[in-house]
Amino acid sequence: MPNALMTRFGLATLLVLACSLLGHRASAQTPAPAPASDPVEASDPVEASDPVEPASDLAPTVVAVEPAVVAVPPAVDDAARRDAELAALKAELAATRAQIEAVTARQDDAEAAAVDETPKQDLLKISGFADMGVQRLWIDKGSLIARVFPTNSTSFVIGNVNLYFDAQPVDDWRALVEVRFTNAPLGDTQSYGGIAGTFARKDTFSYDPHGTAINAPMWAGAVVLERAWIEWNEHQAFKLRMGNWFTPFGIWNVDHGSPTLIALMLPQFILQRWMPMRQTGLMGYGNAFAGEWELGYALTFSNGRQELSNFNFEDKFGYGGRLYARRDTGAVNTTFGLSYFTGTTSDEVIDVTALAPVTFEKKKTWEYNEHVLGADASIDIDATRIRAEAMLRRVTYTPGRRPPGDPIAAPGSVAADAWQQSAYLLVANQLPWAGIEPFLWSELMTSPSPIGDGVLVASVGLNVHFNAAITWKTQLTRVHFFDWMYDSATDPSINDASAAYSRIVLAF
């Protein structure tokens, strides 16, 4: 751009000089006005009574007039010369103007091309977050949970290492891929001993085939594809997304990253997957504004739950949606939402029933239909953040396709239809110093379970926001099990647990 400005400035200066020269030459060739004739002096009056005779001193006067008449042809030549010079200057001015216009056009084209190329510099944006820390879980050694999960020990952990690949190669189209890297499943229980067989842990050890030594050790980890989708977003009122996406419900599921969440622990209805966390299919969504309120929606059509398979069984799809109203007015910001999902989930096995010829038989093992309804509210009042959510789920099994029931309290039984409810309340307040934000959390859940159908969760936590990128989060939690509507075979409180989690969170 500096070269373009200098070019334009130089051409403009040349144009001004050319115009100035033209004016100077024109004024130089303009003839000067003739001097006025001398007045008759009063000392030589001519009296009327004197006779008028031809006088000899009048001859010079007559002779002086003749040169003026003879000088006319040179004046005509000067006019022709001036016209020629004026025509030459006009031609030169026209050529200069044409050069300026050509250079200007080239500069405008270059600027337009530079503007068109600017978005291409952001074809792919990479961002993400990571959290590392320490945790411990305390629980009675006689608890069923203590036999399934590692407890009563302190461990340093790699929490999340997530990368976002955000591509926008052309207008109105976007693709997003989120990948999580973990060191799982090394050490997970693979099989139990005793009457269940031989106890074994999952081992991911191998020798690195690409190492600098033939015996270079390596422990493999897992890569979790959190989501991957492509969307068309030309219109604000309607955008279409296809691929694998987080189910649009509640507060925690879509904004699942540890830098954005207040608490480290997730609500039980997410941990229990009452609403499918992610789905594969189509999602249409959009928003509009009515005064100070933003009104939005999302509609989903998918394979339904995919905990067992990425594919759909028997063309039974999942349907759902979300409605929300958001108001951001400064000191008080609010969001209210409703979410819904329904679908049929099943499993099937394939048996070989004959060998000559080879014959396969496909049959269902279990199948259920569900309806899930959720409501959520987010309220920010200055430095105070309030989050509340409730969820109701109804599960009904297809006759003849029920999974096994409680193997401890009722061996040989099958699962019954069920109602499940859960609600929580979280309140956090940002203190005016050192980025300190304490919070309180309480959650209540009811669901049929061998270890108690009632669960009460209470937490206290502290977040320290060092800056926009780094946060230290700590949460202490107590979980209490009790009988609400059903009597357990054992005292549910033996499964009570306490947990402590601490993470350093980095967003980048």
Order of alpha helices (4+ residues) and beta strands (2+ residues): alpha-alpha-alpha-beta-alpha-beta-beta-beta-beta-beta-beta-beta-beta-alpha-beta-beta-beta-beta-beta-beta-beta-beta-beta-beta-beta
